[in-house]
Amino acid sequence: MGDRYPLLSLIQIPFIFPSSTVGSRVIAQLYAEFPELRQELSDLKVVGLGIGALLAIFSSKAWGPIRTVEDFQGARTRSLPLIDGIIESLGGKPHHVGWFEMARLLETGGLDAAVLGVLPAHMFKLADGAAPYCTLAGDLSITMHPMRIYMKWETWNRLPEKIRNVIEKIGPSGRDCWFAVQSGRDADSHLHEALDYIRLKGELITLSPDELKRWRGIIQPHRDAIVSSVEARGMPAGKFFERMRELVGEYA
């Protein structure tokens, strides 16, 4: 929903976050610092903000492992609207498919690869056959999903004041709020089991530092274009993006 939440969608730009633990603290701090983000999300009462767990590229048995950008050329890839241009710049062919269609399409040849979270890949048992190859971007996530817990305003306004005060103290604002800290840890704590499953059933591939540098260099113009497009809408996208990167460096 990038058109509706342009600043929030900048969280999805690839190769920024090393973990949900870091990312959830970052987004909560950005929410505290940027009134534009708070306004953007004010259609509903936000009670918790966080970032989902690690995402990777999963490639099918027929396509084979993706170790270099050349291995990705032409791959029909489950993508997300905000990063379609980035997938294309890397040589992939973005496709938008339903959540529950991915495994079947990867197994039957309708897709060659998918940008997907490691946790749902485990849930769908992709390494059992549909997509046994998992490519990680070094210590960074391919992309990240911003996530929020919210209430309808009419529901929030019906709550007793003392209950609203308790919820406000839990989150979503500020790097050290309970929700951001706990939701990040919770997402990351389940990664070990999922990664062990992929190692057992498939192959876990990590881009080398030099290769990751190549990928980041290739996508740079498209990353800049995304930020510029949000800036053109009157939003402080450049300042937001730079602050996001500063916070990642600090919390990591």
Salt bridges, closest charged atoms under 4 A:
GLU33 OE2 - ARG243 NH2 2.85
ASP43 OD2 - ARG4 NH2 2.98
ASP43 OD1 - ARG148 NH1 3.49
GLU70 OE2 - ARG214 NH2 2.61
ASP84 OD2 - HIS96 NE2 2.81
GLU101 OE1 - ARG104 NH2 3.67
ASP112 OD2 - ARG76 NE 2.88
GLU168 OE2 - LYS45 NZ 2.94
ASP176 OD1 - ARG25 NH2 2.69
ASP186 OD1 - HIS190 NE2 3.63
ASP196 OD1 - ARG199 NH1 2.91
GLU203 OE2 - ARG67 NH2 2.76
GLU211 OE1 - ARG214 NH1 2.94
GLU242 OE2 - ARG245 NH1 3.66
GLU246 OE1 - ARG243 NH1 3.17
GLU250 OE2 - ARG175 NH1 2.87
